[in-house]
């Protein structure tokens, strides 16, 4: 099997990841329109860029043997090139996952409103008068009114 065919088969999971990331970006943008976190949009955008760059690098690196012959690169220089490409791709992946984690944490809390007292859990306290949560039923010991009939 040729190296190009092998790389194409190896790229299939990354292409699927690219499709899932694109769907995630669309849903994150829709969620952002409805008041969701912009961090999730940024996370998916970074994931898409890093995945696309990883797929491109996978095919560019097919010619690594020719780089050594034509450019007279040593193995150490080639390792340095691969390391210089791998580090930014890994940093982008870590950054995208960090943004996803922050978006999830941020999305679990209700927004704070200025001047509204808060329970310890962060939820706003009901405004007085409290009212009766069950209309038609009074306080304990009092009978509910009967409909005319």
Protein Blocks (a to p, Z undefined) as FASTA:
>chain_A
ZZklmmmmmmmmmmmmmmmmmmmmmmmmmmmmnopafklmmmmmmmmmmmmmmmmmmmmm
mmmmmmmmmnopafklmmmmmmmmmmmmmmmmmmmmmmmmmmmmmmmpccddehiacdfk
opacddddebjabghiacehiacdddeZZ
